[in-house]
Protein backbone atom coordinates (compact mmCIF):
# COMPACT_ATOMS: atom_id res chain seq x y z
CA UNK A 1 0.00 0.00 0.00
CA UNK A 2 1.57 3.22 -1.16
CA UNK A 3 -1.17 5.76 -0.49
CA UNK A 4 0.16 8.86 1.18
CA UNK A 5 -3.13 10.60 1.91
CA UNK A 6 -6.43 9.47 3.35
CA UNK A 7 -8.19 10.69 0.20
CA UNK A 8 -6.02 8.30 -1.85
CA UNK A 9 -6.56 5.51 0.67
CA UNK A 10 -10.34 5.91 0.46
CA UNK A 11 -10.71 6.68 -3.25
CA UNK A 12 -8.33 3.89 -4.29
CA UNK A 13 -9.91 1.32 -1.92
CA UNK A 14 -6.73 1.00 0.13
CA UNK A 15 -8.29 -1.12 2.86
CA UNK A 16 -8.87 -3.85 0.26
CA UNK A 17 -5.09 -4.37 0.17
CA UNK A 18 -5.05 -4.91 3.94
CA UNK A 19 -8.15 -7.10 4.31
CA UNK A 20 -6.86 -10.37 2.78
CA UNK A 21 -4.35 -10.62 5.61
CA UNK A 22 -7.12 -10.82 8.20
CA UNK A 23 -9.98 -12.54 6.31
CA UNK A 24 -9.11 -16.08 7.40
CA UNK A 25 -8.79 -14.93 11.01
CA UNK A 26 -12.15 -13.15 10.72
CA UNK A 27 -13.84 -16.32 9.49
CA UNK A 28 -12.23 -18.43 12.22
CA UNK A 29 -13.69 -16.04 14.84
CA UNK A 30 -17.15 -15.93 13.15
CA UNK A 31 -16.79 -12.23 12.43
CA UNK A 32 -18.66 -10.83 9.44
CA UNK A 33 -17.08 -7.86 7.69
CA UNK A 34 -18.57 -5.07 5.59
CA UNK A 35 -16.30 -2.51 3.95
CA UNK A 36 -17.99 0.53 2.44
CA UNK A 37 -16.21 3.29 0.55
CA UNK A 38 -17.87 6.63 -0.18
CA UNK A 39 -15.30 8.40 -2.38
CA UNK A 40 -17.99 10.52 -4.07
CA UNK A 41 -19.40 11.87 -0.81
CA UNK A 42 -18.81 15.55 -0.02
CA UNK A 43 -16.13 14.28 2.38
CA UNK A 44 -14.70 10.93 1.23
CA UNK A 45 -15.32 8.29 3.88
CA UNK A 46 -14.48 4.67 4.67
CA UNK A 47 -16.81 2.68 6.92
CA UNK A 48 -15.78 -0.68 8.37
CA UNK A 49 -18.35 -2.81 10.14
CA UNK A 50 -17.45 -6.02 11.94
CA UNK A 51 -20.18 -8.10 13.51
CA UNK A 52 -20.40 -11.26 15.55
CA UNK A 53 -23.24 -12.65 17.67
CA UNK A 54 -22.36 -10.41 20.59
CA UNK A 55 -21.63 -7.00 19.12
CA UNK A 56 -21.15 -4.67 16.19
CA UNK A 57 -17.86 -2.81 15.87
CA UNK A 58 -17.98 0.15 13.52
CA UNK A 59 -15.11 2.33 12.40
CA UNK A 60 -15.61 5.45 10.29
CA UNK A 61 -12.61 7.18 8.72
CA UNK A 62 -12.79 10.56 6.97
CA UNK A 63 -10.29 12.01 4.51
CA UNK A 64 -8.97 14.32 7.24
CA UNK A 65 -7.71 11.32 9.22
CA UNK A 66 -10.45 11.78 11.82
CA UNK A 67 -11.81 8.43 12.90
CA UNK A 68 -14.64 7.28 15.14
CA UNK A 69 -14.98 3.81 16.58
CA UNK A 70 -18.00 2.54 18.44
CA UNK A 71 -19.11 -0.78 19.83
CA UNK A 72 -22.75 -1.77 20.18
CA UNK A 73 -23.23 -4.69 22.56
CA UNK A 74 -26.33 -6.70 21.68
CA UNK A 75 -26.72 -8.27 25.12
CA UNK A 76 -26.60 -4.90 26.87
CA UNK A 77 -28.66 -3.21 24.14
CA UNK A 78 -26.31 -0.24 24.36
CA UNK A 79 -23.18 1.34 22.98
CA UNK A 80 -20.41 0.25 25.33
CA UNK A 81 -17.53 2.12 23.75
CA UNK A 82 -17.01 5.23 21.64
CA UNK A 83 -13.73 6.88 20.73
CA UNK A 84 -12.74 9.65 18.35
CA UNK A 85 -9.16 9.92 17.18
CA UNK A 86 -7.14 11.62 14.44
CA UNK A 87 -4.53 9.59 12.60
CA UNK A 88 -1.53 11.04 10.80
CA UNK A 89 -1.48 8.50 7.95
CA UNK A 90 -3.34 5.48 6.55
CA UNK A 91 -0.59 3.26 7.97
CA UNK A 92 -1.16 4.71 11.45
CA UNK A 93 -4.91 4.09 11.02
CA UNK A 94 -4.33 0.46 10.04
CA UNK A 95 -2.15 0.00 13.11
CA UNK A 96 -4.80 1.59 15.32
CA UNK A 97 -8.20 0.36 14.12
CA UNK A 98 -7.70 -1.42 10.83
CA UNK A 99 -7.48 -4.88 12.37
CA UNK A 100 -10.93 -5.99 13.53
CA UNK A 101 -9.54 -8.73 15.72
CA UNK A 102 -7.65 -6.06 17.65
CA UNK A 103 -11.00 -4.40 18.20
CA UNK A 104 -12.43 -7.68 19.43
CA UNK A 105 -9.49 -8.02 21.80
CA UNK A 106 -10.05 -4.52 23.14
CA UNK A 107 -13.70 -5.36 23.73
CA UNK A 108 -12.75 -8.54 25.66
CA UNK A 109 -10.50 -6.42 27.89
CA UNK A 110 -13.42 -4.05 28.64
CA UNK A 111 -15.80 -6.90 29.50
C-alpha positions as CSV (number, residue, x, y, z in Angstrom):
1,X,0.0,0.0,0.0
2,X,1.6,3.2,-1.2
3,X,-1.2,5.8,-0.5
4,X,0.2,8.9,1.2
5,X,-3.1,10.6,1.9
6,X,-6.4,9.5,3.3
7,X,-8.2,10.7,0.2
8,X,-6.0,8.3,-1.9
9,X,-6.6,5.5,0.7
10,X,-10.3,5.9,0.5
11,X,-10.7,6.7,-3.3
12,X,-8.3,3.9,-4.3
13,X,-9.9,1.3,-1.9
14,X,-6.7,1.0,0.1
15,X,-8.3,-1.1,2.9
16,X,-8.9,-3.8,0.3
17,X,-5.1,-4.4,0.2
18,X,-5.1,-4.9,3.9
19,X,-8.2,-7.1,4.3
20,X,-6.9,-10.4,2.8
21,X,-4.4,-10.6,5.6
22,X,-7.1,-10.8,8.2
23,X,-10.0,-12.5,6.3
24,X,-9.1,-16.1,7.4
25,X,-8.8,-14.9,11.0
26,X,-12.2,-13.1,10.7
27,X,-13.8,-16.3,9.5
28,X,-12.2,-18.4,12.2
29,X,-13.7,-16.0,14.8
30,X,-17.1,-15.9,13.2
31,X,-16.8,-12.2,12.4
32,X,-18.7,-10.8,9.4
33,X,-17.1,-7.9,7.7
34,X,-18.6,-5.1,5.6
35,X,-16.3,-2.5,3.9
36,X,-18.0,0.5,2.4
37,X,-16.2,3.3,0.5
38,X,-17.9,6.6,-0.2
39,X,-15.3,8.4,-2.4
40,X,-18.0,10.5,-4.1
41,X,-19.4,11.9,-0.8
42,X,-18.8,15.6,0.0
43,X,-16.1,14.3,2.4
44,X,-14.7,10.9,1.2
45,X,-15.3,8.3,3.9
46,X,-14.5,4.7,4.7
47,X,-16.8,2.7,6.9
48,X,-15.8,-0.7,8.4
49,X,-18.4,-2.8,10.1
50,X,-17.4,-6.0,11.9
51,X,-20.2,-8.1,13.5
52,X,-20.4,-11.3,15.6
53,X,-23.2,-12.7,17.7
54,X,-22.4,-10.4,20.6
55,X,-21.6,-7.0,19.1
56,X,-21.1,-4.7,16.2
57,X,-17.9,-2.8,15.9
58,X,-18.0,0.1,13.5
59,X,-15.1,2.3,12.4
60,X,-15.6,5.5,10.3
61,X,-12.6,7.2,8.7
62,X,-12.8,10.6,7.0
63,X,-10.3,12.0,4.5
64,X,-9.0,14.3,7.2
65,X,-7.7,11.3,9.2
66,X,-10.4,11.8,11.8
67,X,-11.8,8.4,12.9
68,X,-14.6,7.3,15.1
69,X,-15.0,3.8,16.6
70,X,-18.0,2.5,18.4
71,X,-19.1,-0.8,19.8
72,X,-22.8,-1.8,20.2
73,X,-23.2,-4.7,22.6
74,X,-26.3,-6.7,21.7
75,X,-26.7,-8.3,25.1
76,X,-26.6,-4.9,26.9
77,X,-28.7,-3.2,24.1
78,X,-26.3,-0.2,24.4
79,X,-23.2,1.3,23.0
80,X,-20.4,0.3,25.3
81,X,-17.5,2.1,23.7
82,X,-17.0,5.2,21.6
83,X,-13.7,6.9,20.7
84,X,-12.7,9.7,18.3
85,X,-9.2,9.9,17.2
86,X,-7.1,11.6,14.4
87,X,-4.5,9.6,12.6
88,X,-1.5,11.0,10.8
89,X,-1.5,8.5,7.9
90,X,-3.3,5.5,6.5
91,X,-0.6,3.3,8.0
92,X,-1.2,4.7,11.4
93,X,-4.9,4.1,11.0
94,X,-4.3,0.5,10.0
95,X,-2.1,0.0,13.1
96,X,-4.8,1.6,15.3
97,X,-8.2,0.4,14.1
98,X,-7.7,-1.4,10.8
99,X,-7.5,-4.9,12.4
100,X,-10.9,-6.0,13.5
101,X,-9.5,-8.7,15.7
102,X,-7.6,-6.1,17.6
103,X,-11.0,-4.4,18.2
104,X,-12.4,-7.7,19.4
105,X,-9.5,-8.0,21.8
106,X,-10.1,-4.5,23.1
107,X,-13.7,-5.4,23.7
108,X,-12.8,-8.5,25.7
109,X,-10.5,-6.4,27.9
110,X,-13.4,-4.1,28.6
111,X,-15.8,-6.9,29.5
